[in-house]
Amino acid sequence: MKDEFYIKRCIELAKKALGKTYPNPMVGCVIVHKDIIIGEGYHVKAGEPHAEINAINSVNNKNLIPESTIYVSLEPCAHYGKTPPCALKIVELGFKKVVIGAMDSHDKVNGKGKKIIQDAGIEVVSGILEKECTELNKRFFTFHEKRRPFIILKWAESEDGFLDKDFKPTQISNLLTKQFVHQLRSEEHSILVGTTTALRDNPSLTTREIIGKNPIRILIDLDLKVPSHFQIFNNEAETLVFNSKKESEEGNIKFIKITSENLIENLMTKIHEKQIQSVIIEGGSFVLQQFIDADLWDETIIIKNKNLQLRNGTKAPKFKQVLFKTEDFRDNCIEFYRNSKLEN
């Protein structure tokens, strides 16, 4: 039970960096001496020290470390990147015991960190709250194990199942769900729309309603129909334009050639090659339906305005899945779904 208590604290710490560590995973770490926490840390941002190092640096009396247990939500790294391997640092300082939440399936780690520590004669326990630690880094694990980004489908619809009124931009979300959406954007690596949505709604796809990092914007525009003065091309975020015409880079905008054949699968492969770990598919209805029909999604978020009847316009995607949970935001209800077929 003690191990679970401290790994739970590791998870709490790791979540503080949600959306800020890409392409790295979120990791939390706790150092315990005789049932007292003497150090804590988490990985704040890619390129900066890892959770274990931050926790070690927070310990006031380093002489206690050889008698201490270090808890970490993800297997300590074993490779040299922008920072040295954490597994070697743990060995160097001579911790009494190491407790790991989930093992790291990344090719460069994948058991190597645990082995380095065990080979040094340090006791290692792994698999503590493994399910919760894996859920914490669902984006990271999906990216490395399935070789594609974690896919979230998201749209807002009226009570009678329309995305707009008479095919014109229509406000369906209220202020609270709008803030929820912008928070979601700040937590995910990228956001994607198709040509029709870009032309009809002229979205900026930023986090302007909150203080947060803008996601990478992805536009599917095979024939380059979206004018260069539209908001999706402003300088507020990196933008990838998948098209059939050209391959070039213009400031913060990258044009990437792709064929229309097997478009969705090829697109996910290209996005994976760009080291993007998660993507929100925000529209339009045609693009969303392609992902649904291909059963290529991990989570779906549907915002429903219970008091709004639009009667005519773009129909919401056809989607029949088992509801995971709901949350009410005044007159808006948010439905959450998980793709159980892809969880294993």
N, C-alpha and C positions, 0 to 999 in steps of 0.2 A: 504493500500500500504506500510505503514511503516513496518508493521509486516512481509510482504513478503520480503522486502528489507533486514531485519535483519536475517530472516531464510535462505535467499539465502547466506548470509555471513557465517552462521553456516555450510551450506553444503560445501562451499569453504574450510573452515577450516578442516572439517571432512575428506575431500578427501586427505589431506596431509598424512594421515596414511593408505592409501590403501595398503592392504596386510600385515599390521603389527599388527592388533588388534585381529586376530583370537584367541579364539572363540568368542570374543566380537564384537559388532557392531561398525561401525565408527560413531562418534558423535562429533558435533561442538556446541559451546556455545558462546553467546554474551551477555554482560550486558550493558544496556543502561540507562543513566540518563539524562532526559530532552533533548532527541534527540542527545546525545553525547555518543559514545561508550567509556565506562570506563574500560571494561575488556573483554578479549577474551581467548578462550582455546579450545583444542580438545583432545580427547582420543588418546594418542600417542601409547600405547602398552598395551597388556593384563597384568593385575597385577599392573599397575601403576594407578595414580589418574584418575578419569573420567573427561570428558570435563567440567562439571559444576564446579568441584573443581579447575581445572586449571584456569578457567575463574575467579572464585572468588579470587584465590590467586594472580591474575594479577592486581586486583583493588588496586590502591594506597591509596585512601581514603575510608576505609570501612564504614565510617559514612554515605556515600551516598547510601548504599545498601537498606535500608528500603524505600527509595524513588525511587528505580530503578526497571526496568523490566528485567527479565532474559529470554533470548530466547534460545531454545535448539532444535536441529533437531530431537531428539528422546525422548520419554517420560522418565523422570528421574527414575532411578532404585529405587526399594522399598525393596530390600533384602540385607542381609549381605553376601558378597562374600569375595574377597581379599581386598575389600574396603567397608566402611560403605555406607548405602543408601544415594543417592544424594537428594532424596525427603525430608528426615529429615533435611539435611543441609540447604536446601532452606527455610524450615519452621523455623528452628533455627535462621537464619539470618533475617527473616521477610521481604522478598522481597514484593514489592507492587503488582506485577503481574508476571505471568508465561505464556509464549507463547511456545507451542509445535508444532513441525512439524508433525511427525507421532507417533501414539501410538505404544507401544512395545508389540508384540504378544507372547513374551517369557512367559512361565507359571508363572515364579516368579515375573513378573511385570504385564502385561496385565491389565492396568487400575488402579493398586494399587498405583503407584506413583502419578498419578493425583489425586486420592481420598485423599491420605494423605495430599496433598497440599491444596485441596479444603476444607477439614475438619478443616484445621487450619484457614480458613477464608480468604485465599488468592485467588484472581481472577485468573482463569486459562482459557486460550483459546487454543484449539487444532485443528489440521487439516489444518494448514497453509502450503501451498506448499506440501501437503501430498503426492501427486504422486511423486514429485521430491525427497522427503525424503525417500519414500519407495524404489525408484529406487536406491538411494545411498546404501541402505543395502539389495539389492536383494538377496545376498547370505545368509545373516542372516535370512531374512524372509522365504526364500525357505526352509532352514534347519529346522526351527521351525514349520512352517505351513504344509509343505509337507513331513516332516520327511525323507528327503534325501538331499544330497548335490546339490548345483547349478551346472548344467552340461553344459560344453562348449565343443562342438565338434570342432576339428581343424585339418586341413590338407593342404598340398601344392600340387598342380597338374599342369601339363603342359597344354599348349593351347589345345592339343588333348586329354586331360583327363586321363593322366597316373601319377602314384605316383613315378615311377622310370623307368629306362631304362634297359630292359632285366632282370628284377627282382633283380637288384643290386642297392645299395645306390647311389642316384643321387641328385646333388645339384640343387634344383628348386628355392629356395628363394634367393634373392640378399642380400647384406650386411644390407640394411635398414630394410627389412622385417625380417631378422634374429634377429636384435636388437629389433624389435617390439615384436617378439615371446618371447624373453628372458625377456622383460619388462612384458609381459602378465604372464609369469611363476612366476615372483616376486610378482605379485598382487594376484594370486590365491593360494588356500590352498594346492592343490595337483595336480599331473599330472599322467596320467595312460597310459600304453601301454600293448600290448599283447605279447605272446611268440615270434611270428614270427618277429615282429618289433625289439624286444630286441636282437634276434639272428642275424638278417640281418644287422641292423644298429649299434648295440652296442652303444646305446646312453647313455649319462650321465644324461640327463634331468635336468641340472642345469641352473643357470643364468650367466654363465661364460662370456657372451658378455657385461654384464652391472654390475654395483654395485647394488646388491639386494639380498634379502633372497631367498634361494633355497626352492622350494615347496617340500612337502612330495612326494616321488616317490612311485607309486603303479604299481606292475607287476602282471598280470594274467599269471600264469605259472603252470597249473594244474598238469603236470607231472614232474615239476622241471627240465626242459631241459636246462635252461640258466646256463652256467658255472659260478662258484663263482668268477672267475677273471674278469668277464665282468664289464664294467664301472658303470652299474646300481647298482652294489654292493659296490662301493667305499664308503669311509666314509664321503663324502661331504654332505649327506642329510639322514634323516630318510627314511627307505624303507620298505614298506609292500609288502609281496609276498603272493598272494592268490593262494593256491594249494590244491590238494586232498591227499597229503602224510603226512604232519606233522604240528604240532603246537609247535613252539619254538621261542626263542629270542636269537639272536647272535649279540651282539654289537648294531649297529644302524639298524640291519635288523630283522624284525619280520615276521615269517612265520605263516600264518593264514589259517586254513583248511576251505574249502568250497566245496560244491557239484556242479557238472556241471548242475544239474537240475535247471531251472529258474535262470541261472547264473547271468544275468545282474541285475535282481531285487534283488536277494540275495546279490549281490556284493554291490549295493547301500545301502542296509540295514546295512551291515557290516561296510561300510565306515561311515555311519551316526552314528553308535554305537561308532566309534572312534572319534566322535566329529569333523569330517572334514566337513567344510561348502561349499567348492567348489572343483570341479575337472575338469581338462582339459583332454579330451579324445584325445590323440595324434596319436593313431594308434594301429594296422594297419587297413587296409581296412575292414577286416572281423569284427573286434571289433566295428569299427565305424558304419558299416552297421547294426549291431545288435541293437545299440542304435537308429539309424534312423528308422528301421522297428518297433521298440517298441514305437516310438514317445516319447522317453525318453531323452529329451534334452531341454535346455532353450535358448542357443545361439549357433550359428555355425559361425566359421570363416574359410573362404576358401581363400588361397593365390594362385593366378593364374599367371603363367609366360606366358605373351602374345606372347613372341617370341620363345618359346621352343616347338619343336615337338619331342616327344620321340618314337612314332609309335608302341612300343611294351614294355610290362612290366605289372606291377600291375595296374589294372583299378581303377580309383577313385571311391569312394562310389556313389551309385545312390541316388541323392538328388534333389528333386524338391520342392522348397519353394519360397515364395515371398521375394524378396530382400529388406532388410531394408536400407542399405546404402553401398557405396563403397569408398575406398580411394586408390589413386595411389601412388606407391613408385617406381618411375622410370619405369622399364619394368615389374614390378610386380603390380598387382591389388589385393587388399584385399576386399573380399565380406563379409558383415556382415548380418546375419539372426537372427530373433527372433521367437521363437515358440509362436505364438499368441494363440494357443489352451490352453497353460499352464499359460498365464498371469493373468487369473482371478482366 
